[in-house]
């Protein structure tokens, strides 16, 4: 049944598989509506499963065993503050956090070592490197992260949610045999859908899918698929959990006093500095644990022990911490001792490094927002009744602090501002937030909390050919392909096929059925596996490879070259453009050598080098011929 469903999906997708990548094309848009909807459905279901698993683990480990439950934000249940030392067995906390780290470490390092850490970085790296996410990763990440958070580990839920849905996007792309570019878009779409769903922030999640991949750029192609998948995931999760924002905020928070901007300038600078410390502290902890000469599965237990000991003194540093952010938005902030507010941002940096940097499983987005929110709460508390014109409630500083700290250090200012606005149900603070986030972003500089981020699209393997050899994107496969010198029939003997290949000095050839359509490829390597007697007896149809990478005539050379190199091939059959035909008749073959030859010929004969418009660059003037992809186009 499953194989029948996969075949049906592939039949639906493949006719649209190689269209020009533009959402102005109705067929290409329809394709991504379909794929994005599937990713969004899994993102919503995955968010429900992960959310329920966290609450189950928290209720079991912290609630029943320790007798203590951290407060939740208003949109997720109780917000009552329970004094830690009134718990039934508070002394058990270090044991529970240690056991939680140990269980998570065993699960991760025995089943999927790449699931360690915060997950989002691994998904970003998979995008740039064009790697697939193993099918077991989403489940391993879900279970290990729920145990880490549920036992008191300081971690967020966005990284696991992103890796769960990004993993499904990668699996779906493999099942449908999407090309490398579309696989990357599917993975990025999954990142945005998972985060948008579990944080009830669909717009911010969709923008994050495009923004989080680079320090100074956007993956524009992921925007529309991200919007579709994020709203689908949010709708499914919201139907189960409710539609209220995660945080409840006081009324009348609108920015109406321009002189207050000076306070947001100070807050932006403070968030930039503490965000820089967060990134340095987190990766400093990670490197320290990597240098320990111990089995990897033990290290999260050591980190868990450290978290438990800190939690005995400062329980506000345990778990996700959203309940304490909720408390800090109102008058409850005044009930917290000043020393707690002073220490909490730094203690949260330390416990996050111990929980996730040790090899445990969980996100770093959530702790980053708690650190930023408590930084805003600290600034308000220090200035309350001391400096003139400060807002009457700490909520504006807490909200802008969340946006500024993580928006700056994650190099995702627009996405994080929108996400926090959606999480708080408040858009009225975007004006002062823009100042604070900009300053935090400038202070962060090249430092980032996501080390897999690259500077721009030109630095990513996903776009390297396009930006390094821009002329390749003006040439089509049809120009570079060569005629088919030999084609084989599945009924031929392998010995006959070997003779045909040798007569033309070829190493491989396409295999066609009785209707002349491509069904496989036979190579010299396939032939050499057989003895002479077996070659005389065996048929080509028995020994050929049926999984064939094909190139379509309307593809540009940069797309085709990436497809060949990513599959470690030198040659592939060429089919007619899918927009014109849906058959599998081979019209030629294209090779890496043929592409390079056409590129050099075009460079020497049809182009003229001129001084660049910018110092240090060169401009190429190229004659656009009718068969080139740029022909008849008024924009690029």
N, C-alpha and C positions, 0 to 999 in steps of 0.2 A: 504493500500500500504506500509506504514512504517513498520507495523508488519511483512508483507511478506518479506521485505528487511532484517529486523533483523533476521528472521528465516533462511533466505538463508545464511547470513553471519555466523551465528552460525553453520550451517551445514558444511560450508567451514572450520571454525576454529576448531570445536570440534574434528575431526579426528586427529588433530595435537596437541590436548590440553595438553596431559600429556607425551609428549616425554621427553627423557633425555635432560636437558637444556644445549645444546651445539650448537653453531652456525656451528659446523662441520657437524651437521645433516641437510641435505638439506631440510627436511620437516619443521624442527624448523625454519630454516632461511627463508623459504618461508612464513611461518606464520608471522614472524616479518616484512618481506618486505611488506606484505599486511597491517598489523596494522599500521606500521610506516608511510606508504604512506598516509593512511587516516588521521593520526594525522598531518602529514606535510601539507596536503591540507587545513585542518582547521586552522593550524597555519598561513599559508600564507594568507588565506582569512581574518582571525582575525586580522593579522597585517595590512592589507590594511584598514579594517574598523576602527581600532583604530587610525592609522595614519591620515586618512581622518577626523575622529571625532576631533582629537586634533587640526588640522589646521582649521576646521570649527569653533570650539569654540574659538580659538585664534583670528581668523579674526572677529568674532562677538563681543566678550567681550573687548579684548584689542584694536583691530583695529578700529571697528566702534564706540564704546562707548568712550574709552579713547583717541583714535587717535594715538596709539603708537604700533608698532610691533617690538619685539626683532629681532635681526639678526638671520638668519639661516646659518647652515654650507653650504659650496659650493655644496655639493652633494644633497642638498635638496631645492635649490631655491636661494632666494636673500641672499646676505651677506652684504647689505648696512647697515651702522650704522646710526640710526636715533637718534639725540639728544632728550632725554626724554622731556625736558622742551619746546621743540617746538611742542609737541603734542597738539591736539585741546583742550583736557580737562584733563590734567595730574592730577588735584586735585581729579578726580573721582577714581583714582587707588585704594585707601584703601577701597572704597565702593565696587568696583568690586571684589577685592580679598575676602572681607568679605562675599559678596553674593555668590560667587563661593564656598567658604568653607561651607556655610550654606546649599546650594543645595546639594552638595556632601554628607554632613553629614546626611541630611534627607533621601537621596536615600539609603545610605549604612546602616544606623542603623534602617531603617524601613523595608528594604527588605532582607538584608543579612549582619548582623553585622560582620561575619567572613571575609568580604571583606574589612574591614578597614586596613589601613597601606599599606605596600609596596608589599604585594602579594607573593613575592618569599619565604619569611619565612613561610607563610601559606602552600605553596605547598611542601616545605621541610618537615614541620611537618606532613602533610598528608601522605607523603611517609613513614616516619619512623613509624607512628602510624597505618598505614594500613587503613586510613579513605578514604572515597569517597568524592569527591568535589560535592556539590549540583549543580544541573543543572542551577540554576539561577545565580550562581556566575560569570561566564564569562561575561554575559551581564551587570550585575550590576557593575562589575569592569571596563568594557569598558566605560560606560557612566560616572560614578563618576570620574574616572581618567582623562578622556578628559575634564571634567568641571574644575577639580582642576588645571590641567596644563594650560588649555585655559584661565583661569582667572588670570594667573600669579603665581600660586603656584609653589614652587620649588620642582619639582619631576621629575622622569625619566619615561620612557615608558617600561622598560624591565620587571618590576614586574607585571604590568597588562598583558603584552603580554605573560609572562610565565604562569600566572594564567589562562588566557583564554584558551591556548592550553593544559595546564595540566588538566584543568577542562574537556575539551573534551576527553582527554586520559582516565580520570577516568570514564566519562559517557560511553565511548565506551567499556571499560573493564566490566562495569556492564551489558551493553546490551549483550555482548558476553559471560557473566558468566565466565570470566577468573579467574584463581585461584589467591590467594593473592600475590604470587611472581610476576606473570605476570602483575597484576594490578599496582604494584609498578613500574615495568619497564615502563609500558605505561604512568604513571604519570611523571616519570623522563624524558622520551622521549619528552613529551609535554613541559616541562620546556625548554629543549634545543632547540626544534623546534621554539617556540615562540620568544625566545631571538635571536637565529641565524637569523630568518627571518627579524625581525624589525630592527636589526642592520646591516643587510647585511653581516653577519659574520658566515657562516654555519659551518666552522670547529671549530671555537671558541665556538659556541653555543653547538655543539655536545659534545665537551670535558667538557664544563661547566655542562652539564646534569649529568655527572659522578662525577665531582670534587666538585661541590658546596654542595653536601649532607653531606660532612664530613670535619673536620678540617685537618685530617692527613691520608686520605684514598681515595679510588676511588670506585665507583659502576661500576665495570668492565662490568657487564651484560648489562648496559645501553648504552655502547659505540656504538655498531653496530646499534641498533635501533635509537639511537640519530643521528648518521651520516646520515641515510636514511631519517628520518623525517626532519632534519634540511635542507638538500639540496633540498628536495621537497618544504618546506615552503619558502626557499630563492628564489627558481626558480619562484614560483607564485608571491611573493612580488616584485622581481626584474623585472618580465615581466610587472608589472603595474607601478612601480616607477622609473625604470631605473637601470643600473648596475654599475654606478659610486660609489666608496666608499663615505661614509658620509662626510669625511673631505678631502679637497684637500691639498696636501703638496708640498713644494718647491722641486725642483729637487736636485740631488746630496747630499742626506742626509746620505750617507753611512758612517759607522764608520771606520775611517782610521787613527786615532791618539790615540795610546795607553795611552799617558799621560793624555788624557781627562777622563780616567777612574776615576781619583780622584774626578772629578766633579760629576760623576754618583754615586760614593760612598756617597758623601754629599747629593745628591738628594734622594738616597734611605733612608738614615737616616731621612732626613726631612719629606719625605712622610710617613715613618713608624710612626713618632711622630704625624703628623697631622692626619693620618688615625686613630690612637688610639684616638685622640681627637674627630674625627668625630663619631666614634662608641659611645664613652662615652657621647658626646653632644646630639646625636640623641636619645639615650635611656634615658638620663636624662630628655630631653623634654617630652618624652612619659610618663615617670613616674610622672612628674609634672602635666601633663594634666589628668592622671588617678586619681590623688589625688583631683582634683577639684570636688566639690560637685555640679555638674551641669548635666543636661541631656547630654548624649553623643553626640547627633546630633548638639548641640550648640557649642561644643568645636572646631570643624574645622573652624567655623566662627570666633572664637576668634583668632585662629592661623592665619587665612586669614587676619584679621585686622593687626596683627603684621607684616606679610609679606608685606602688602601694605604700611605701614608706613616706613619700611626699604627700600622698593622700591622707595619711593620718594627721598631718599638720594642716594641710590645705585641701580639703575634699572638693573645693570648687575646681581644682585642676583635673578631676577625674572625668572620664567619659567624653561625650561630645561637647557638653558645656552650654548648649543653647538655652537651657533653663535659666542659667545665671545671666546671660545676655538679656533675656526677657525681664528678669528682675531688675536689671540695671537701667531699663528704659523708663522706669517710674520712680515713685518715692521709695521703693524698696532698696534703692541704692544707698540711701542714708542709713539703713539698718545694718549694712555691712561695715565692719571695722575698716578704717582707712588703710591699715597695714595689709589687709587682704586685697584691697583694690590696687595697692602699690605693687604687691608681689605677684598677683595673678597673671598678668601678661607674660612675665618672665618665667614663672612656674609652668605656664602652659607651653611655652617654647621647649622647656626641658622635658616635660612629660611626653610631649609629642615626639621628640627625638628618641626618648627611651622606648616608647610604644611602637612607633613605625620605623624609626631609623635603625632599630636593633634587628630588623627583619620581620617584624610583625606585619599584620595586614590591616590597612585602613587608609582613609584619605587624609590629606593635609589642607584641603580647602576649608572644611568646617573649623578646625582649630585656628586657622588663619583669621577667619571672621570673628571668632571669639576673642582672639588676641586684639584685633582691631577694635571691636566693640568695647572691650574693657579699657583700651587705651583712650577712647573717647570718653568713657565713663570716668576715668581717672582725671582727665583734663577738666571735665565739668565739676567733679567733686573738689578739686583743688581751687577752682575759681569761684565756686558757689558762695554768694554773700561776701566775696572779696573784690572781684573786679566788676565794673559796671556793664550793664547791657547783656549779660550772659543769659541764654535761654532759661526760662523758669523750670524746665524739665530736662533731664539728661538725654532724652530720646534722640534729639537731633544730632548730638555729638556721637552717641552710640551708633546710630545708623550710618552717618558719614564716615565714622572710624572704620566700620566694617568694609565699606566701599573702598576707602583710601588705602588701607594697609594691604589687603590682598589684591586689589586692582593694580597696585603699583608693582608688587613683587612678583605677581603672576604675569605681568605684561599683557593683561586683558582688561584694560580700564573700562571700556564701553560695556562689555559683557557683565562684568562684576557689578557695575553701577545698576544695570537693568535687573540683574538677578536679585540684588539686595532690595531694590525698589519693589519687585514683585513679592519677595519674601516678607516684606513689612507692609505691603499694601499701600505704600506711600511714594508718590512721585514728586511731591512738592519740595524735596530737598536736593533735587538734581543740580540746581544752580550752585549752591555752595559746595556740593560734592565734586563738581567739575574742577573747582580750584584745588580742593584737597587732594583729589586723585591725581591731578596733573603734577603737583609738587611731589607727591609720593613716587610717582612714576619716574620723574626726573632724578630723584635721589637714588632710586633703585639702580638706575643706569643699566649696565649690562648684566647685573646680578639678577637671577631668576630662581624661583622656587621649583621650576620645572626644567631640569638640566637637559632634557631631550629637545627643548625648543631650539629652533634655528633662527638666525637673524632675519632672513627674508626667504621668499620662495626660490630665489636664485641659488640659495645655499642648500636647498633640499634636493636629494636624489629624485624626488617626484617631479621636479621641474628643471633638473640640471641640463638636460639636452636642449630643452626649449630656450633656456636663457644663455647657455654657453654657445650653442650653434643655432642661432635664430633662423638661418637660412633653411635648415631642415624642415621647419614648420611651413615653408612656402612651397615645398616640393611634395608630390604625391607618390604613393607606391606605384601607381600606374606608369609613371615616368621611369621608375627604376626597375620594374619587373622584366624578366626575361622569358622567352617561350619555353614551354615544357618539352624537353628533348626526349624524355622517356616517361611513359606512364605504364603501370602494370595492372594486370587483372587478377582478381583474387583466386581465379581458377588455375592460374599458371603454377607450375612447380617452382620451388625456390631456386632450383638449378637454372631454369630458364630465365628467371628474374636476375640472377647473378650474372649470367652471360650478357643480358641486355645492359645492365649497369656498367659492366667492364668494357663493353664495346664503345661506350660514350665517356668512359673514365669518370663516372659519377659515383657518389657514395650513398645516395638515397634517391627515392622517387615516390611520387604519389601513387596510391592504389585506387582504382575506380571500379564501380559496380557495372552491371550490364547497361544501366541507363547513363553511364558516363559521369556519375556523381562521386565525389570524394568520400571514401570510407576508411582510409588509413594511409600509413606511410611505412615503407620497408627500407631498412638501412643495411649497409654492409655489416654493421655490428650484429644485427639480427641474423644475418646469413652465416657469419663466422661461428655462431653458437652451435651450428649443426654440422654433423659429419657429412662427408661426400654422399654416402648412401642415403642419409636423411634428407639432404637437399634434393635428391632425385625423387623422393617419395612425398615429401611434405608440400602442401599448397601455400601460396602466398597469404591467403586469407587466414591461415592458422598461425602464422608467425609475425604478421604485420602488427604495428601499434595502431590501435583504433582511437586513442586519445591524441588528436592532432591539433597543434597550434596553427591556426590559419590567420592570414592577413587579408584585409579587404582593400580593394583597389582605390577606394576614396580616402583611405587613411593618409595622414601626413607621415613623412619619414621619421620625425622625432617619436611619434607614437609607435610606429612599427619597430623602430630600432630598440626602444625600451621593451617592447613585448618580446623580441627575440633575445635580448641580453638577459632579461629577467628569467627566461626559461632556458638559458644557456644553449641557444640554438644559433646556427649560422645561416639557416635557410628555412623557408616556409612556403607552402602553396598559397597562391593568391586567388581569392574568389571575387566575383563581381560585387560591386557596391550594394550593400543591403538595401539601400533606399530604392534601388532599381530592380533588384531581383532577390528572391529568397531561395534559389536553388544553390547547390553545392558543386557546380561545374567549375573546374579549375581552368582559369584563363592565363595562368603564368606562374612563375616562381620568383621570389625575391630573396636576395641574400644580403648579408652585411657588406660583403665585398662590392656588390652592385650598388648599394646605397652610397658607400664611400666614393665609388667611381663617379656616380652622378653628381654628388656634392662637389667633388673637385672640378669636374667639367663645368658645372654651373658657375663655380667661383672664378674660374679662369677665363671662360668664354662670354658669359652672359652678365657679368657683374663688373662694377668699377668702384675701386676704393676711393673714398673722399675723406678729407679731414672731418673728425667728429664735431658735433655741435657743442659737446662738453670736452674740456681739456682731458687728454688721456684716453679718448675713445676714437673709434673709427666707424664711419658710416659706409654701408654697402649699397650701391645703386644696382638693382637687379631688374632685368626685363621680365615682366609678368606675362607668361604665355597662356593661351586659352585653357590648357589642361591643368594649370596650377590651381591649388585651392583658393588662392587670393583673387583669381580672375572674377571680374564682375562684382566684387565686393567694394562697398564704399567706406567701410570701417574695418579695423583689425581688432 
